[in-house]
């Protein structure tokens, strides 16, 4: 019985480990990002997702990490990078990177890729 149970657990562990690896979000302290235009905070990385809040132009907030999502074209810019921002409520909130100062990732390090969730 122990041999069968041990074999079954080994198979389940192998199958469970065969999934797609998910990246861990970067560890704090997180850098800040600053909006150059009013920016809609959404619950996912697409324009079809609900707007949670608007960050006014000139506001600095915590930029946890960046990810790729729907391409946004506005104000003469296009980009498919979204910045996960801290809203102090524990949820997952994202803003198109085109509304932040800096490069295509709002100057977040390349290593701060959120990865798939």
C-alpha positions as CSV (number, residue, x, y, z in Angstrom):
1,X,0.0,0.0,0.0
2,X,2.8,2.4,0.9
3,X,4.5,1.8,-2.5
4,X,1.3,2.5,-4.4
5,X,0.6,5.6,-2.4
6,X,4.1,6.8,-2.8
7,X,4.0,6.2,-6.5
8,X,0.7,8.0,-6.8
9,X,2.0,11.0,-4.8
10,X,5.1,11.1,-7.1
11,X,2.9,11.1,-10.2
12,X,0.7,13.9,-8.9
13,X,3.7,16.0,-8.0
14,X,5.1,15.5,-11.4
15,X,1.8,16.4,-13.1
16,X,1.4,19.4,-10.8
17,X,4.9,20.6,-11.6
18,X,4.3,20.4,-15.3
19,X,2.2,23.6,-15.5
20,X,3.4,27.0,-16.6
21,X,5.9,28.6,-14.2
22,X,4.6,31.9,-12.8
23,X,6.9,34.7,-11.9
24,X,6.8,36.1,-8.4
25,X,6.3,39.8,-8.2
26,X,9.4,41.8,-7.2
27,X,10.0,42.4,-3.5
28,X,9.7,45.8,-1.9
29,X,10.8,48.5,-1.7
30,X,9.0,49.4,-4.9
31,X,9.9,52.4,-7.1
32,X,7.5,55.2,-7.6
33,X,6.1,56.2,-11.0
34,X,4.6,59.6,-11.9
35,X,1.7,60.4,-14.1
36,X,2.0,63.1,-16.7
37,X,-1.7,62.9,-17.6
38,X,-4.8,61.7,-15.7
39,X,-4.6,57.9,-15.7
40,X,-7.5,55.4,-15.3
41,X,-6.7,52.6,-12.8
42,X,-8.3,49.4,-14.0
43,X,-8.8,45.9,-12.5
44,X,-7.0,44.2,-15.4
45,X,-4.8,45.1,-18.3
46,X,-7.5,46.0,-20.8
47,X,-9.7,49.0,-21.6
48,X,-12.8,46.7,-21.2
49,X,-12.0,46.3,-17.5
50,X,-13.8,48.4,-14.9
51,X,-12.2,51.7,-13.9
52,X,-11.4,51.6,-10.1
53,X,-10.0,55.1,-9.7
54,X,-8.3,58.0,-11.6
55,X,-4.8,59.1,-10.7
56,X,-4.5,62.8,-11.4
57,X,-1.6,64.2,-13.6
58,X,1.6,64.9,-11.7
59,X,0.9,62.3,-9.0
60,X,3.5,59.8,-7.9
61,X,2.4,56.3,-6.8
62,X,4.1,53.0,-6.2
63,X,4.8,51.0,-9.3
64,X,5.0,47.4,-8.3
65,X,5.7,45.8,-11.6
66,X,4.9,45.9,-15.3
67,X,3.2,43.5,-17.7
68,X,1.9,43.3,-21.2
69,X,-1.8,43.6,-22.1
70,X,-4.1,45.3,-24.5
71,X,-2.5,48.0,-26.7
72,X,-3.7,51.5,-25.7
73,X,-3.4,54.4,-28.2
74,X,-4.0,57.8,-26.7
75,X,-2.5,61.3,-26.7
76,X,-0.2,60.4,-29.6
77,X,1.3,57.3,-28.0
78,X,0.7,53.5,-28.3
79,X,1.9,50.9,-25.9
80,X,0.8,47.5,-24.6
81,X,2.7,47.8,-21.3
82,X,0.6,48.1,-18.1
83,X,1.9,49.1,-14.7
84,X,0.6,47.4,-11.6
85,X,0.1,50.1,-9.0
86,X,-0.5,50.0,-5.3
87,X,-4.0,51.3,-4.2
88,X,-3.6,50.2,-0.6
89,X,-6.6,47.9,-0.9
90,X,-4.8,44.7,-1.7
91,X,-6.3,44.3,-5.1
92,X,-4.6,44.0,-8.5
93,X,-4.8,47.4,-10.2
94,X,-3.2,48.4,-13.5
95,X,-2.7,51.5,-15.5
96,X,-1.5,51.8,-19.1
97,X,2.1,52.9,-19.1
98,X,1.5,55.6,-21.6
99,X,0.2,57.9,-18.8
100,X,3.4,57.7,-16.8
101,X,6.7,59.6,-17.2
102,X,9.7,57.7,-18.5
103,X,10.2,54.9,-21.0
104,X,7.7,52.3,-22.2
105,X,7.7,50.7,-18.7
106,X,7.5,54.0,-16.7
107,X,11.2,53.6,-15.9
108,X,10.5,50.4,-14.0
109,X,13.4,47.9,-14.2
110,X,13.1,45.2,-16.9
111,X,13.4,42.7,-14.0
112,X,10.2,44.0,-12.4
113,X,8.1,42.0,-14.9
114,X,4.9,40.9,-13.2
115,X,4.7,37.7,-15.3
116,X,1.5,35.8,-15.8
117,X,-1.0,35.6,-12.9
